[in-house]
Amino acid sequence: MEKQQNAGMSILVKISGLSSFFVLMAIMAFAFISIFSMNSMSLKTAFIMAENKIRGDIVSFHYMIDHEYGTLSLTDGTLMGGGGGG
């Protein structure tokens, strides 16, 4: 009688241990996927922000130069200002 009870308990322990293991593995897999996704999204966001910042800086610089010196052009290797002088 005691042997049957121990056998039933042994199977129950094995099933619960195996179930716990698979649940733990699933949680670890989802954690890894979410960390990888967050890292990837953060990197993409940083690149987009840097690109927009550089574009804004270029437009601001162009506006500042245009306001200060007029339209600049390069003629025969000489930088010409808005008034035509070099």
N, CA, C and O atoms as a Tinker XYZ file with bonds, in Angstrom:
   344  protein
     1  N      0.817000   -1.183000    0.000000    73     2
     2  CA     0.000000    0.000000    0.000000    64     1     3
     3  C      0.869000    1.259000    0.000000    63     2     4     5
     4  O      0.608000    2.214000   -0.730000    81     3
     5  N      1.900000    1.234000    0.830000    73     3     6
     6  CA     2.782000    2.393000    0.942000    64     5     7
     7  C      3.575000    2.608000   -0.351000    63     6     8     9
     8  O      3.870000    3.744000   -0.723000    81     7
     9  N      3.921000    1.491000   -1.041000    73     7    10
    10  CA     4.658000    1.581000   -2.289000    64     9    11
    11  C      3.829000    2.273000   -3.368000    63    10    12    13
    12  O      4.365000    3.080000   -4.128000    81    11
    13  N      2.547000    1.975000   -3.448000    73    11    14
    14  CA     1.669000    2.623000   -4.431000    64    13    15
    15  C      1.537000    4.108000   -4.130000    63    14    16    17
    16  O      1.514000    4.922000   -5.053000    81    15
    17  N      1.451000    4.469000   -2.881000    73    15    18
    18  CA     1.323000    5.875000   -2.499000    64    17    19
    19  C      2.612000    6.625000   -2.843000    63    18    20    21
    20  O      2.552000    7.761000   -3.313000    81    19
    21  N      3.753000    6.020000   -2.620000    73    19    22
    22  CA     5.033000    6.641000   -2.967000    64    21    23
    23  C      5.171000    6.782000   -4.479000    63    22    24    25
    24  O      5.696000    7.788000   -4.956000    81    23
    25  N      4.715000    5.801000   -5.234000    73    23    26
    26  CA     4.797000    5.861000   -6.696000    64    25    27
    27  C      3.921000    6.991000   -7.233000    63    26    28    29
    28  O      4.323000    7.713000   -8.145000    81    27
    29  N      2.722000    7.143000   -6.664000    73    27    30
    30  CA     1.836000    8.230000   -7.072000    64    29    31
    31  C      2.422000    9.585000   -6.737000    63    30    32    33
    32  O      2.306000   10.530000   -7.518000    81    31
    33  N      3.050000    9.682000   -5.584000    73    31    34
    34  CA     3.669000   10.931000   -5.158000    64    33    35
    35  C      4.877000   11.242000   -6.039000    63    34    36    37
    36  O      5.117000   12.404000   -6.369000    81    35
    37  N      5.628000   10.230000   -6.419000    73    35    38
    38  CA     6.805000   10.409000   -7.258000    64    37    39
    39  C      6.413000   10.949000   -8.633000    63    38    40    41
    40  O      7.074000   11.842000   -9.162000    81    39
    41  N      5.350000   10.412000   -9.205000    73    39    42
    42  CA     4.879000   10.890000  -10.507000    64    41    43
    43  C      4.394000   12.331000  -10.388000    63    42    44    45
    44  O      4.646000   13.146000  -11.275000    81    43
    45  N      3.707000   12.645000   -9.309000    73    43    46
    46  CA     3.215000   14.005000   -9.084000    64    45    47
    47  C      4.374000   14.998000   -8.964000    63    46    48    49
    48  O      4.314000   16.099000   -9.512000    81    47
    49  N      5.420000   14.605000   -8.251000    73    47    50
    50  CA     6.599000   15.472000   -8.103000    64    49    51
    51  C      7.283000   15.660000   -9.452000    63    50    52    53
    52  O      7.699000   16.771000   -9.781000    81    51
    53  N      7.404000   14.613000  -10.221000    73    51    54
    54  CA     8.040000   14.717000  -11.546000    64    53    55
    55  C      7.243000   15.632000  -12.472000    63    54    56    57
    56  O      7.819000   16.468000  -13.168000    81    55
    57  N      5.929000   15.475000  -12.479000    73    55    58
    58  CA     5.075000   16.309000  -13.345000    64    57    59
    59  C      5.150000   17.769000  -12.919000    63    58    60    61
    60  O      5.276000   18.654000  -13.766000    81    59
    61  N      5.074000   18.030000  -11.613000    73    59    62
    62  CA     5.120000   19.424000  -11.148000    64    61    63
    63  C      6.499000   20.037000  -11.403000    63    62    64    65
    64  O      6.594000   21.215000  -11.748000    81    63
    65  N      7.561000   19.259000  -11.240000    73    63    66
    66  CA     8.912000   19.753000  -11.520000    64    65    67
    67  C      9.099000   20.069000  -12.987000    63    66    68    69
    68  O      9.680000   21.095000  -13.339000    81    67
    69  N      8.611000   19.192000  -13.840000    73    67    70
    70  CA     8.719000   19.405000  -15.281000    64    69    71
    71  C      7.879000   20.602000  -15.718000    63    70    72    73
    72  O      8.317000   21.385000  -16.561000    81    71
    73  N      6.706000   20.753000  -15.171000    73    71    74
    74  CA     5.851000   21.903000  -15.496000    64    73    75
    75  C      6.514000   23.207000  -15.057000    63    74    76    77
    76  O      6.514000   24.192000  -15.795000    81    75
    77  N      7.077000   23.203000  -13.856000    73    75    78
    78  CA     7.772000   24.394000  -13.354000    64    77    79
    79  C      8.953000   24.754000  -14.249000    63    78    80    81
    80  O      9.195000   25.929000  -14.525000    81    79
    81  N      9.679000   23.749000  -14.696000    73    79    82
    82  CA    10.817000   23.980000  -15.582000    64    81    83
    83  C     10.380000   24.629000  -16.893000    63    82    84    85
    84  O     11.002000   25.588000  -17.349000    81    83
    85  N      9.312000   24.110000  -17.497000    73    83    86
    86  CA     8.849000   24.677000  -18.765000    64    85    87
    87  C      8.295000   26.091000  -18.601000    63    86    88    89
    88  O      8.481000   26.936000  -19.477000    81    87
    89  N      7.620000   26.350000  -17.491000    73    87    90
    90  CA     7.132000   27.706000  -17.229000    64    89    91
    91  C      8.309000   28.657000  -17.066000    63    90    92    93
    92  O      8.289000   29.764000  -17.604000    81    91
    93  N      9.328000   28.241000  -16.334000    73    91    94
    94  CA    10.524000   29.055000  -16.153000    64    93    95
    95  C     11.220000   29.318000  -17.484000    63    94    96    97
    96  O     11.668000   30.437000  -17.734000    81    95
    97  N     11.314000   28.312000  -18.334000    73    95    98
    98  CA    11.940000   28.488000  -19.653000    64    97    99
    99  C     11.137000   29.456000  -20.524000    63    98   100   101
   100  O     11.725000   30.256000  -21.251000    81    99
   101  N      9.822000   29.397000  -20.464000    73    99   102
   102  CA     8.978000   30.309000  -21.237000    64   101   103
   103  C      9.155000   31.740000  -20.753000    63   102   104   105
   104  O      9.240000   32.664000  -21.561000    81   103
   105  N      9.211000   31.928000  -19.436000    73   103   106
   106  CA     9.410000   33.270000  -18.880000    64   105   107
   107  C     10.768000   33.817000  -19.309000    63   106   108   109
   108  O     10.871000   34.985000  -19.682000    81   107
   109  N     11.801000   32.999000  -19.261000    73   107   110
   110  CA    13.134000   33.440000  -19.673000    64   109   111
   111  C     13.168000   33.784000  -21.161000    63   110   112   113
   112  O     13.819000   34.752000  -21.553000    81   111
   113  N     12.482000   33.009000  -21.987000    73   111   114
   114  CA    12.449000   33.294000  -23.423000    64   113   115
   115  C     11.748000   34.623000  -23.697000    63   114   116   117
   116  O     12.237000   35.431000  -24.487000    81   115
   117  N     10.615000   34.851000  -23.053000    73   115   118
   118  CA     9.911000   36.125000  -23.238000    64   117   119
   119  C     10.726000   37.298000  -22.719000    63   118   120   121
   120  O     10.708000   38.371000  -23.321000    81   119
   121  N     11.434000   37.117000  -21.621000    73   119   122
   122  CA    12.283000   38.191000  -21.081000    64   121   123
   123  C     13.407000   38.520000  -22.060000    63   122   124   125
   124  O     13.699000   39.692000  -22.298000    81   123
   125  N     14.032000   37.506000  -22.620000    73   123   126
   126  CA    15.112000   37.724000  -23.588000    64   125   127
   127  C     14.594000   38.449000  -24.824000    63   126   128   129
   128  O     15.233000   39.384000  -25.306000    81   127
   129  N     13.456000   38.031000  -25.334000    73   127   130
   130  CA    12.876000   38.663000  -26.517000    64   129   131
   131  C     12.520000   40.118000  -26.229000    63   130   132   133
   132  O     12.768000   40.986000  -27.065000    81   131
   133  N     11.947000   40.397000  -25.073000    73   131   134
   134  CA    11.558000   41.771000  -24.755000    64   133   135
   135  C     12.782000   42.662000  -24.556000    63   134   136   137
   136  O     12.772000   43.817000  -24.982000    81   135
   137  N     13.825000   42.156000  -23.925000    73   135   138
   138  CA    15.052000   42.942000  -23.750000    64   137   139
   139  C     15.678000   43.234000  -25.104000    63   138   140   141
   140  O     16.101000   44.364000  -25.350000    81   139
   141  N     15.746000   42.253000  -25.981000    73   139   142
   142  CA    16.319000   42.448000  -27.311000    64   141   143
   143  C     15.492000   43.466000  -28.102000    63   142   144   145
   144  O     16.054000   44.316000  -28.793000    81   143
   145  N     14.168000   43.386000  -28.007000    73   143   146
   146  CA    13.301000   44.328000  -28.725000    64   145   147
   147  C     13.461000   45.743000  -28.197000    63   146   148   149
   148  O     13.514000   46.689000  -28.983000    81   147
   149  N     13.539000   45.907000  -26.889000    73   147   150
   150  CA    13.714000   47.232000  -26.293000    64   149   151
   151  C     15.046000   47.839000  -26.728000    63   150   152   153
   152  O     15.117000   49.025000  -27.048000    81   151
   153  N     16.090000   47.031000  -26.738000    73   151   154
   154  CA    17.406000   47.516000  -27.148000    64   153   155
   155  C     17.380000   47.951000  -28.604000    63   154   156   157
   156  O     17.918000   49.003000  -28.949000    81   155
   157  N     16.771000   47.164000  -29.443000    73   155   158
   158  CA    16.672000   47.484000  -30.870000    64   157   159
   159  C     15.867000   48.751000  -31.089000    63   158   160   161
   160  O     16.259000   49.604000  -31.885000    81   159
   161  N     14.732000   48.887000  -30.385000    73   159   162
   162  CA    13.898000   50.076000  -30.550000    64   161   163
   163  C     14.608000   51.314000  -30.027000    63   162   164   165
   164  O     14.484000   52.384000  -30.623000    81   163
   165  N     15.343000   51.199000  -28.938000    73   163   166
   166  CA    16.069000   52.342000  -28.385000    64   165   167
   167  C     17.143000   52.807000  -29.351000    63   166   168   169
   168  O     17.352000   54.008000  -29.520000    81   167
   169  N     17.819000   51.872000  -29.981000    73   167   170
   170  CA    18.871000   52.221000  -30.931000    64   169   171
   171  C     18.276000   52.916000  -32.148000    63   170   172   173
   172  O     18.831000   53.908000  -32.621000    81   171
   173  N     17.158000   52.415000  -32.662000    73   171   174
   174  CA    16.498000   53.047000  -33.804000    64   173   175
   175  C     16.034000   54.460000  -33.448000    63   174   176   177
   176  O     16.175000   55.386000  -34.247000    81   175
   177  N     15.485000   54.617000  -32.255000    73   175   178
   178  CA    15.022000   55.930000  -31.806000    64   177   179
   179  C     16.193000   56.904000  -31.699000    63   178   180   181
   180  O     16.072000   58.067000  -32.084000    81   179
   181  N     17.314000   56.434000  -31.182000    73   179   182
   182  CA    18.493000   57.295000  -31.062000    64   181   183
   183  C     18.982000   57.740000  -32.439000    63   182   184   185
   184  O     19.347000   58.902000  -32.619000    81   183
   185  N     18.992000   56.830000  -33.407000    73   183   186
   186  CA    19.423000   57.198000  -34.754000    64   185   187
   187  C     18.477000   58.217000  -35.385000    63   186   188   189
   188  O     18.925000   59.164000  -36.031000    81   187
   189  N     17.177000   58.026000  -35.199000    73   187   190
   190  CA    16.199000   58.965000  -35.758000    64   189   191
   191  C     16.359000   60.336000  -35.131000    63   190   192   193
   192  O     16.327000   61.348000  -35.831000    81   191
   193  N     16.534000   60.379000  -33.802000    73   191   194
   194  CA    16.702000   61.662000  -33.120000    64   193   195
   195  C     17.981000   62.362000  -33.566000    63   194   196   197
   196  O     17.980000   63.575000  -33.778000    81   195
   197  N     19.070000   61.614000  -33.712000    73   195   198
   198  CA    20.340000   62.213000  -34.145000    64   197   199
   199  C     20.224000   62.737000  -35.575000    63   198   200   201
   200  O     20.727000   63.818000  -35.880000    81   199
   201  N     19.572000   61.986000  -36.443000    73   199   202
   202  CA    19.411000   62.417000  -37.834000    64   201   203
   203  C     18.574000   63.696000  -37.907000    63   202   204   205
   204  O     18.916000   64.615000  -38.652000    81   203
   205  N     17.487000   63.762000  -37.143000    73   203   206
   206  CA    16.654000   64.966000  -37.130000    64   205   207
   207  C     17.416000   66.156000  -36.548000    63   206   208   209
   208  O     17.259000   67.281000  -37.023000    81   207
   209  N     18.235000   65.923000  -35.531000    73   207   210
   210  CA    19.031000   66.992000  -34.942000    64   209   211
   211  C     20.028000   67.536000  -35.950000    63   210   212   213
   212  O     20.184000   68.750000  -36.074000    81   211
   213  N     20.702000   66.654000  -36.670000    73   211   214
   214  CA    21.679000   67.096000  -37.671000    64   213   215
   215  C     20.987000   67.865000  -38.791000    63   214   216   217
   216  O     21.487000   68.896000  -39.240000    81   215
   217  N     19.850000   67.371000  -39.235000    73   215   218
   218  CA    19.111000   68.097000  -40.276000    64   217   219
   219  C     18.712000   69.489000  -39.797000    63   218   220   221
   220  O     18.831000   70.463000  -40.540000    81   219
   221  N     18.240000   69.582000  -38.561000    73   219   222
   222  CA    17.858000   70.876000  -38.003000    64   221   223
   223  C     19.053000   71.806000  -37.878000    63   222   224   225
   224  O     18.946000   73.002000  -38.149000    81   223
   225  N     20.193000   71.259000  -37.465000    73   223   226
   226  CA    21.399000   72.078000  -37.351000    64   225   227
   227  C     21.854000   72.590000  -38.709000    63   226   228   229
   228  O     22.291000   73.735000  -38.824000    81   227
   229  N     21.757000   71.761000  -39.730000    73   227   230
   230  CA    22.170000   72.184000  -41.075000    64   229   231
   231  C     21.258000   73.300000  -41.577000    63   230   232   233
   232  O     21.733000   74.283000  -42.145000    81   231
   233  N     19.967000   73.153000  -41.370000    73   231   234
   234  CA    19.023000   74.194000  -41.801000    64   233   235
   235  C     19.281000   75.487000  -41.027000    63   234   236   237
   236  O     19.248000   76.573000  -41.607000    81   235
   237  N     19.536000   75.376000  -39.728000    73   235   238
   238  CA    19.813000   76.554000  -38.911000    64   237   239
   239  C     21.105000   77.233000  -39.361000    63   238   240   241
   240  O     21.160000   78.459000  -39.458000    81   239
   241  N     22.134000   76.450000  -39.631000    73   239   242
   242  CA    23.399000   77.006000  -40.107000    64   241   243
   243  C     23.219000   77.699000  -41.454000    63   242   244   245
   244  O     23.755000   78.784000  -41.681000    81   243
   245  N     22.459000   77.061000  -42.346000    73   243   246
   246  CA    22.207000   77.645000  -43.660000    64   245   247
   247  C     21.465000   78.974000  -43.515000    63   246   248   249
   248  O     21.787000   79.947000  -44.197000    81   247
   249  N     20.485000   79.012000  -42.637000    73   247   250
   250  CA    19.734000   80.244000  -42.405000    64   249   251
   251  C     20.644000   81.331000  -41.841000    63   250   252   253
   252  O     20.573000   82.484000  -42.267000    81   251
   253  N     21.507000   80.963000  -40.873000    73   251   254
   254  CA    22.415000   81.925000  -40.257000    64   253   255
   255  C     23.396000   82.495000  -41.293000    63   254   256   257
   256  O     23.620000   83.705000  -41.330000    81   255
   257  N     23.969000   81.647000  -42.117000    73   255   258
   258  CA    24.919000   82.096000  -43.152000    64   257   259
   259  C     24.198000   82.963000  -44.171000    63   258   260   261
   260  O     24.713000   84.002000  -44.584000    81   259
   261  N     23.012000   82.541000  -44.576000    73   259   262
   262  CA    22.235000   83.307000  -45.556000    64   261   263
   263  C     21.868000   84.683000  -45.003000    63   262   264   265
   264  O     21.905000   85.675000  -45.731000    81   263
   265  N     21.520000   84.743000  -43.740000    73   263   266
   266  CA    21.155000   86.012000  -43.110000    64   265   267
   267  C     22.372000   86.926000  -42.935000    63   266   268   269
   268  O     22.276000   88.142000  -43.097000    81   267
   269  N     23.512000   86.323000  -42.605000    73   267   270
   270  CA    24.716000   87.115000  -42.331000    64   269   271
   271  C     25.441000   87.545000  -43.606000    63   270   272   273
   272  O     25.842000   88.702000  -43.725000    81   271
   273  N     25.612000   86.624000  -44.562000    73   271   274
   274  CA    26.444000   86.887000  -45.730000    64   273   275
   275  C     25.673000   86.918000  -47.042000    63   274   276   277
   276  O     26.253000   87.244000  -48.078000    81   275
   277  N     24.420000   86.599000  -47.031000    73   275   278
   278  CA    23.663000   86.490000  -48.277000    64   277   279
   279  C     23.886000   85.111000  -48.874000    63   278   280   281
   280  O     24.370000   84.202000  -48.199000    81   279
   281  N     23.536000   84.963000  -50.129000    73   279   282
   282  CA    23.700000   83.674000  -50.802000    64   281   283
   283  C     25.163000   83.484000  -51.178000    63   282   284   285
   284  O     25.753000   84.337000  -51.842000    81   283
   285  N     25.743000   82.375000  -50.758000    73   283   286
   286  CA    27.141000   82.079000  -51.064000    64   285   287
   287  C     27.206000   81.160000  -52.267000    63   286   288   289
   288  O     26.336000   80.311000  -52.462000    81   287
   289  N     28.247000   81.335000  -53.075000    73   287   290
   290  CA    28.463000   80.441000  -54.209000    64   289   291
   291  C     29.956000   80.236000  -54.390000    63   290   292   293
   292  O     30.764000   81.043000  -53.930000    81   291
   293  N     30.309000   79.171000  -55.049000    73   291   294
   294  CA    31.705000   78.844000  -55.308000    64   293   295
   295  C     31.948000   79.022000  -56.799000    63   294   296   297
   296  O     31.418000   78.271000  -57.618000    81   295
   297  N     32.749000   80.017000  -57.144000    73   295   298
   298  CA    33.035000   80.311000  -58.534000    64   297   299
   299  C     34.531000   80.220000  -58.763000    63   298   300   301
   300  O     35.299000   80.976000  -58.167000    81   299
   301  N     34.952000   79.304000  -59.618000    73   299   302
   302  CA    36.370000   79.088000  -59.955000    64   301   303
   303  C     37.214000   78.894000  -58.704000    63   302   304   305
   304  O     38.326000   79.415000  -58.621000    81   303
   305  N     36.707000   78.164000  -57.747000    73   303   306
   306  CA    37.456000   77.891000  -56.518000    64   305   307
   307  C     37.441000   79.020000  -55.516000    63   306   308   309
   308  O     38.105000   78.931000  -54.484000    81   307
   309  N     36.687000   80.102000  -55.795000    73   307   310
   310  CA    36.607000   81.246000  -54.899000    64   309   311
   311  C     35.202000   81.320000  -54.319000    63   310   312   313
   312  O     34.218000   81.230000  -55.053000    81   311
   313  N     35.107000   81.481000  -53.014000    73   311   314
   314  CA    33.830000   81.591000  -52.357000    64   313   315
   315  C     33.335000   83.037000  -52.515000    63   314   316   317
   316  O     33.987000   83.978000  -52.063000    81   315
   317  N     32.184000   83.195000  -53.156000    73   315   318
   318  CA    31.635000   84.515000  -53.431000    64   317   319
   319  C     30.455000   84.769000  -52.509000    63   318   320   321
   320  O     29.612000   83.894000  -52.315000    81   319
   321  N     30.394000   85.980000  -51.936000    73   319   322
   322  CA    29.294000   86.349000  -51.072000    64   321   323
   323  C     28.111000   86.832000  -51.867000    63   322   324   325
   324  O     28.139000   86.830000  -53.098000    81   323
   325  N     27.062000   87.251000  -51.168000    73   323   326
   326  CA    25.840000   87.715000  -51.820000    64   325   327
   327  C     26.053000   88.963000  -52.657000    63   326   328   329
   328  O     25.359000   89.167000  -53.653000    81   327
   329  N     27.009000   89.802000  -52.263000    73   327   330
   330  CA    27.271000   91.028000  -53.014000    64   329   331
   331  C     28.170000   90.808000  -54.210000    63   330   332   333
   332  O     28.394000   91.739000  -54.984000    81   331
   333  N     28.696000   89.600000  -54.386000    73   331   334
   334  CA    29.545000   89.293000  -55.525000    64   333   335
   335  C     31.024000   89.377000  -55.169000    63   334   336   337
   336  O     31.866000   88.987000  -55.979000    81   335
   337  N     31.365000   89.872000  -53.989000    73   335   338
   338  CA    32.766000   89.992000  -53.612000    64   337   339
   339  C     33.285000   88.699000  -53.044000    63   338   340   341
   340  O     32.522000   87.887000  -52.521000    81   339
   341  N     34.587000   88.507000  -53.146000    73   339   342
   342  CA    35.209000   87.264000  -52.670000    64   341   343
   343  C     35.725000   87.393000  -51.288000    63   342   344
   344  O     36.276000   86.437000  -50.743000    81   343
